[in-house]
Amino acid sequence: MQVTAFEGVIENGQIRLNTNVDLPEKMKVYVIIPGYESDKKTIHIYSPRLAHPEQAADFTKEVVEGLTNAGI
C-alpha cells in the first residue's frame, strides 16, 4: 500500500488541504492529528477477575443431559 501525506486545516468542520489536489469521491483516507488531546476521557471496562485464581475450580460447569420431551 502506497501512502502519500498532505497537510491541511479544518474549516467549518471540513478538512481543507493546503495543496490543490483532486481526490476521487469515496476514496478511503486516514487523518493523523499531531499534538491533539481530546477533552473526553477514555472509559475502560475491565473483565472481572478472580481475587484468588486458585479458586477457579469452584466455578467449573457440569452438563446434565435432560429428556428430549421433558416427560410430556
Buried (B, 14 or more C-beta within 10 A) or exposed (E): EEEEEEEEEEEEEEEEEEEEEEEEEEEEEEEEEEEEEEEEEEEEEEEEEEEEEEEEEEEEEEEEEEEEEEEE
